[in-house]
Amino acid sequence: MKRPTRTVASRTVAWGLPLALAVPLVGLTGAGARAATDYQAEDAAISQGAVADTQAPTRPGQPSCSDIGENRLTLAWGAATDNVGVTAYDIYEHGNKIGEASGSSVSKALTGLTPDTTYNLTVIARDAAGNTSSASPVVDCTTKPSSDTTPPSRPGPLSAAGITSNAVDLTWGASTDDRAVAGYDVRSDTTVYKTVTSGTSTTLTGLACDSPYTLNVVARDAAGNVSPQSNTVNFTTKACATDGGVPSSVSTLSTGWTIPWGTAWLPDGQSALVTERDDFRVWKVTKAGAKTQVGSVPNAVTTNGEGGLLGVAVDPKWATNHYVYLMHTASEGNRVVRMTYDGTKLGDYTVLLQGIKKNRYHNGGRLAFGPDGYLYVSTGEAQTPDLAQDKNSLNGKILRMTTDGKAAPGNPFGNYVYSLGHRNPQGLAFDRNGRLWEAEFGNSSKDELNLIKPGANYGWPTCEGTCGVSGMTNPKATWNVSEASPSGIAIVRNVVYMASLRGERLWRIPINGDNESVGTPSAYYVGTYGRLRTVTKVPGADQLWLSTTNSDNNGGEADGSDKIFRVTIS
């Protein structure tokens, strides 16, 4: 049976506002988006004296599945309660919203599913004020195998033309099917580079320069039957003509890891601290790859999803104060904490900032020190989209804080918030001009690379990817979620490197000199090492450390199967 990462059955959403606010309901579409005018109306009503509802509904009860078919199932759950009233239930599959039901319902028929596929489902209750509950317990439901067992015919002759340093034009003959051809996968062996749902030609972009490729095409029908592959085409992309170098070699640095999440170098550049998400351990790893456990983080808990022990940062003045900073999930939410590391062990746990809402998914978690000496923190919206637009919420933001836990002076709104409108921001890295770049998970449409500016609004949930809404800041680059699902980023010689989870590749995105734009992205190691979590520059060298996350609940491999690689740039 198959296991999806991003399946969307329905994404049409209607948000309601409290009656006390006297604001009309507005029906909206697009990943649960709410128009900017809604927020203005709500703010105006509150300023006129309405009392805001801040109490979240209770957690929904255990979900279960019935009426399971090839492409459908009915999900039911225990009702949540609320001080005012539950207005809707949002249904998530591995962190992506795939449907919703009204607050008076405790079941939902999900359609448009893939046969013989396991769906990992949770339910979140929502009230009229936008407060959301914790995610319900999880249920795994598997659709029935398809009655259609006839695959499409083999595609016609595949040919390649228009080869450049990072692209190729591909054309092939159409397949036939007893029902219908749903699409074509352009692939190398079993690694899919692109899925084409219309026509029999495409321009495949994102290729690595001066690299050999062997590609074929297969057809798929709606039941998931796959045709025999076409003939293969062999070609080599043109020579690299880029500034900043390209990945030239990769080697295994360290093995035996279970979800290595955060990496931060000590100031001497000889070793780094690495966190493991689900068992809350912290390790010292030398440049040669030797690892030693230095402690674990107290009060950390898992969310059976994306929470746990997340990012780590080392104080620039570590040589004198021995401070390190970590973000982790705790009983009440996510925390930023400070500990001491004396070169041998961790100690002196101190909470600097808490009250960051948690949920099963969308917890953010990256930490990075800026050239200004302040700590930057990425926080997810905790599966509560409204929080991303709330300037007084710590969620769906990039935060900027001092090393003693206060809001950094000069922040644009006089609190911790540095930028807003983020769904699940992950990668943080500063370029040679001191500018902050950030990588961010989209829902089901577009993942993003953003250039972060103080006070800027990056759009979620009004926008996913590029949009034309006034007041929203567009990303510098976007990807289809099947090609990215970005996590960590690092910058080497004015090039952004972005580790991708679902995309299973390392993206190279050149910054155009000192401008606020980027060149054409290209991908390396597509499908070679699985899900890539964190990429970190090695001090004093044109090298990267690149870690995998194949033992999480999406990768499905055994504990201890993850690795850290060393990538050389030349």
N, C-alpha and C positions, 0 to 999 in steps of 0.2 A: 504494500500500500504506500501511497505517496503522502508527503507531509508538506503543506503549502507554507509560504512565508507571507504572502500578501494577496489574499483573495478578497474581492469586493463584491458583495451581493447587492448592496443598496447603500447609497451615500446621500440620500435626500433627507434633510433634517428640518424640523420646525422647532424653533426656540421660543419659549414663553417667558414673559416678565411678570413680576408680581402685580396683582390687581391694584395694590396700594400705590404703585408707581403710575397708574393711569396711562400706560404706554401700550399701544396696540401690538398684537402678535404679528410677527413678520416671518413668513416661510422662506427659507433659504436653502441653497444647495452648495455642494462642494466641501466635503470633509467636515461637515458640521459648522460651516462658516457662519458668522453673523456680521451683517453689514456695519460699516463704521457709523452710520446714522443711528443704529440701535444703541450703540455705546453713548453717543451724545445725548440721546433722549433719556436714557437711564440716568446719566450723570445729572441732567437738568432736573429730573424728578426728585432725585435724592437731595439736590441742593435746595429744593422747595420744602423740605422737611419730612420726606418719607423715611421710615425706619427700615434700614436694610436687613434682610434675612441672611444671617451668617451661619446658621446651623445646617450641617450636611445631613442627608438621609442616612439611615442605617445601612449596613452591608446587606445586599440581597442574599437569599438563601441558596443552597446548593443547586446548581443547574442540572438538568437531565435532558436527554434527547429521546424523541419518539418519531414515528412516521418517517423513518429514514429511507430515502430512495437513492437513486443514482446521482441526482443533482439537487437534492433537497433534504431538509430535515426540519423538525419542529423543536425548538429549544424552549424549555420551561424552567422556572426558578421560583424560589420563595420570595414573597413580597417584602419590600423594604418599607420602613415607616419614616415619617418626617413631621416636624413640628407644624408645618403649613400644609404640605402635601407633595407627594412624588408626582412629577409631571411627565417623566419619561425614563426609560431604561435604555442605555447604550450598550450594544453588544460588540465585544472585541475579540479578534482572533490574533494572538501573538502581538498585541499592542496596536493593531490597526482596526479602526472602527468599520464594521461590515453591515451594521443595521441598527435599528432602534424600534422600540415599542412605546406606546403611550403609557402613562403612569397607572392607568386602570387595568392594564394587561400584565399578565405574568407569563406570557408565552409569545413566541414569534416564529413564523414560518420563514426559514431561510432558503432562498432559491438561487439558481445559477451557480451551484457548487460543482466541484469536479468529482467525477466518480472515483471510488476506491481511494479516498483521501481522508486523512485524519485531521480534524479541525480542533484546535485547542482553544476553548471558548470560555469567556468570563463575561459577567454582566455588571454594569455600574448604574446606580440609581442617580437621578438628577431632579432637583426641584426647580421651581419657576425662577428663582434668583440665580440659577446657575451653579449652586453648590452641588458637589458630587460626592458620592459615597466611596468607600474603599471597594476594590474589585471583589466580586463574589469568589467563592471557591471555584476551582477549575474543573471543567469536564472535557474529556476527549471523546469526540464523536466521529465515527468513520462512515462515510457514505458507501453505498453498495457498489460492487463492481458493475460496469456498464454491460448492458445486453448487446451493445454493438462491439463486436470483436474483430471486425474487418478493417484492416489498416488502409490508408490511402495508397495509391500506386506510387512507384518511385518517381521522383521529380525528373523532368527532362534535363538535357545537358546544361551543366553549370559552367559559366565562363567568367573571367575576371578581366577588367580593363581599368584605365584611368588610375593606375597605381601611383600614389604619392608617398610622402614620408610617414603619413599616419592615416591613410584612407585607401579604399579600393571600391570600384563599382562592380557589383555582381548581378548576373542575370541567369535565369534558369527556366526550364520548361515547366508548365503547370502539371500538377498531379490531379487525379480523379479519386472520388470516394463514393461508396454506396449511399452515403447521406450527404456529407459536405466536408470540404477541407476547411479547417478552422484557421490554419496559419502554417508558416514555414519557419523552421529554426535554422539559422546559419551557425555552424558550429565547427569545432575542431575536436575530433573524437567525440567525447560526451560533454564538452564544455560549450554552452550556448553563448555566442557573442551577441546575437540579436534575434528577436522574433518579429516576423513580418506578417501582418494580418490582412494586408491588401496588396494585390499585385504579385508579380514574380521577378522583381528587381529591387535592389536597395543599394545605397552607398553606406558601406560599413566604415565608421569613423572610430577614433580612439585607439588606433593601432600603434604599436611601438615602432619607432624609426629603425631603419637598417636591421630589420628582423625578418626571419623566414616564417611563413604561414602555410599551413595545409588545411583547407576548408572544404566542407561539404554542406549539403542542404538536405533536410528531411521535412516531410509534410506530416501534420498532425490533424486529427479530427476532434470533435467536441468530446468524445469519449476518452481521449488521451492515447488512442492508437497511433503508432508512429510508423511511417513508411520505411522501406529500405532507403538507405542513403543514396544520394546522387553520386556521380563521379566526383573526384576531388580535384581541386585546383591548387597549385603550388606557386607561390610567388614570394619575393622579398621586397619589403618596403624600401623606399629610397633613403639615402644617407641622411643622418641627423644633421640638421642645420639650425640647431637651437643653442641659445646661450644658457649656461647653467648646468650642463652635464646631464647624463642619463644613467639609470641603473645599469651597471656593467657586470656585476657578479652577486651571487647570493650564497650564503653558507649557513649551516645550522650552528647557532651559538649555544643554546641551552634547551634541554628537554625535560619532560616530567611535570609539566605545568597543568593546572586546572583553572581555566579562565583567568589568565594574567590580564589585569585591567589597566592599571596606571603605572607609569614609569617616570621617575624623576632622578636626574643626575645630581650627585654631590658636587660641591664646588671644585674639588680637585680634579674632576673629570676622569677619575680612575674607576669609579663604581657608581651604581645607581640603585635606588630603592624601587621595588616592584611589588604591587599589591595583587592578591588573588581575591576575586569578587565574593565567592560563595562560602569560603572557609575563613575569611577575614585575616589571613596571614600576610605579613610583610617580609620581604626577602632583600638581602643585599646581593647584587650580582656584579662581578668584576668585568672589566673589558674583555677578559679572556673567557668569560662565561661561567666561572665558578659561582655557586649560589649558596647562601647561608641564611637560614631563617633568623630574623632579628626580633620577632615578636608577633603579636596579634593585636587587633584593635578591640577594646572592650565595648560593650553595649551595641555592637553591630548585629543586625538581623538581615535575613534575606526576605525578598518579596515573592519568591518563586517565579521571578521574571527578570527584570533588569536592575533591581536594587541589591544592596549589599555593600561591600567595601569597594569604593570606586577610585577616584583620583587621588594623587599624591603630589605634593610640591615641597621642595626644600628651600628653606629661608636663604636668601642671598648672603646673610650674615651668619650662616650656620657655623662657621669656624669659631665664632665667639658665643653664640647663644644655643646652638645645637637644636634649633627648632625645625620640625617638619609639620606639614599640614595635610590633613586627609579629609575626604568627604565620605560619609557612610550613612546607610539607612539605620535608623533606630526605632524604638517602639512608637514614638510619637510622630516621626517624620524623618526627613533627611537633615543631617548636621554637617557643619564644617568644624573640625576639631584641630587642636594643636597638641603635639606630643614632642618629647625630647628624644633624640637619637644621639648617643654618645660615641657612635662608631661601632658599638657592639650590640646594644639592645634598645628597644623602645620603652618609654616610661612617661609619667607625668601627664596623664590624659586630661585635657582641658577643653570644654565646649566653648567655641567662639561664637557660633551662630546656629540657632535651631529655629523650628517653626517653618521649615521648607516642606511643604506638603509632599507626601510620598504616595505612590500607588504601585500596582504590580509592574507597570511599564512607565516610561517617560520620566525618569529621575535625573537626567543629565549626569553631572558628576565630575567633569574635568576641572582641574585646578592649574593655574599658570601664573607665575610672577611676571609683571610687566616691567619695562625699563624704568618706570616711575617708582618701583619698589612696592607697589600695591599688589594684592592677591586678587586675581580674576577667577570667578566661579561660574560654571555653566549649570543651569537648573532647568529641568523639564517641567512641563505644565501638569504633570501627574494625572494625565488623562482627564483634565479639566480645562478645556480650551479657553474659556473665559479668562482664566488667570493670566494668560500670556499678555492680555491687553490691559490688565489692571496694574497701574503704576505703583500701587501700594502693596502688591503681592510679591513675594520672593520667587514665585514660580514662573517658568517660561521666560527666563531672563539670563542675561550676563550680569553678574554682580561684581562690584569692585569694593574691596574692603581693606582695612589696615591689618597689620599682623597681631593686633590685640583685640580684633573682632568688631571694630567700629566701622560704620560706613566711611568710605574714603572721602576726604575733603574734595570739593569740586564736582562731585557726582551731579548729573543733570537735574535730578528731581529732589535733591536734598536727603536722599535715603540710600539704600544699598544698590539701587537699580542703576546699571550703566546703559543697557539697551533692553528692548522689550520686543514682544511679538514672536517669540521662539517656541517651537513645538517640543523638540527634544535635542537641544544643542549638545554636541559631543566634542569635536576637535577644537582646540585653541592653540594658536601659535602666533608669535610676533615676527614681522619681517625686518629687514635691515634698516628700515626707516621708522621702526617702532610702532608700526600699524598692526592692529589685531585682526587676524583672520579666524573664521569659525566655520565648521562643517555641521550640518543639521539634517536629521531624519525628516523626510516628508511622510505623509500618511499613505497614499496610494498613487500619487501622481508624480511629484518631483522632489528629489533631494537637492540640497543647496550647499554652495560655498559662498559665504558672506564676508564682506569687509565691514568690520564693526566700528561704528562711530558713536560717541556718547549721545544718548537721547534718541537715537534712531529707532524706528519701529519696523521690524522685519516681517510683519504681516499676518502671522498666524493668530487666529484661525480665519481671518478675512481672505488671506491669500495663501496659496501653496505654490511655490515657484514664482515665476515672473507674473506680475499683474499691473494694471494701470490705475489702481485705487490711490487717490490723493493721500499723501502723508505716509505711505508705505515705501520702504526701501527695498529695491529689487536685489536679488542675488547676483554675484559676478559670474557664476556658472551653475548649471542645473544638470541633473541626470534623471533618467527613468529609475524608479526604485529597484528594478531588477538588475540594474547595472552598478548600483552603489550601496545604499544603506550605510552611509559613512559613519565612521567612529573617530579615531584619532587622526590628527594632521601634524606635520612637521615641515619646516622650511629649510632647504639647503640651497645655497647659491641662488637665491631669488626664485626658487621653484617650490611650490606647495606639493607635498606628497600626502595623499589621502588614503587611509586604510578603509577597505569596504567589506562589510559583512556579507549580506546576501549576494553582492556582486562578485565576491571572492577574487578581488584584484586590487592592485596598488595603482592608484591614479596619480599621474604626473601632470601638474597644472602650472605652466610658467607664468609668472607675473610679468607684465609688459613694462620692463624697466622700472621707473619709479612712478608709473601711472597707476590709476585706480581701475585697471582692467587686466584681464588674463588672456593668454593665448589658448590654442587648441589643446584640450586635455588628451592624454594618451594613457593606455593601460598596460600594466606589466603583471606577469604571473597569473594570468586569468585562469581560475580554476585549479591552479597548481597546488596551493597550500591550504585551500579551504577558506574559512571565514577569518578575515584579517581585522584585528581589534585596535591595536595601538601602534603608532609609528613615532619614533623619537630620534632626533638628531644626536649623533655621538659627538661630544665636545672635542674640538681640535682636529676633526677629521671630516672628510666628505663621505660620511657613512650614516646609515640609519639602523636602528633596532626595530624589528617588525615582529609583532606577536600575533598568534592565532587565538581564536575562540571557538574551537571545534567541539569542546566538551560541554557547551551550554545546551539549553533546551531546544535550540534550533539546529545546532550542529550534530547532536546525537551521538558523538563519540564518547568513549570511556573517559572517566577522570584520569588525569595524568597524560592525556594524549596531546596536549597543546605544546607549542614550541615558540622559541624566540629565535629569529633569524638575523644575521648581519648582512646588510645590503651596502655595497660599495657604489658610489657615484663617480663617474669619470667622463 
